[in-house]
Amino acid sequence: MAVATAEPSDILKIILAILLPPVGVFLEVGLGLPFVINVLLTILGYIPGIIHALYVILTR
């Protein structure tokens, strides 16, 4: 089982995902369905946007 290590760019994306969730997702996947979903979740509620952004960043 491999141990995951965080790169400096991942740490920056995580910080941005907490402050501005769509920006963190955009840096990870660009303009695509995950970005659109994150924008909608952030509009509906800030916390769901953060959770989705962290999920996208940490699973890719």
Steps between C-alpha positions, in 0.01 A plus 500: 500500500648831392506801728364818341718807529381855453685720255533875559249565220248269674535697821434824310193344336369386839541849645323650199227235527428618853503871412346486148384146418448547123854634457649189662292274275589705191871464572458123537271412207449817295162595355293186507211331673668489845556877477137567409378273780726679746377843394139386552580344838683815610203715399265272694726493804860580572569182702376256231724683251801455728427131556463436127816696418705307754357172370594588141851612594580210733368224272690603183 
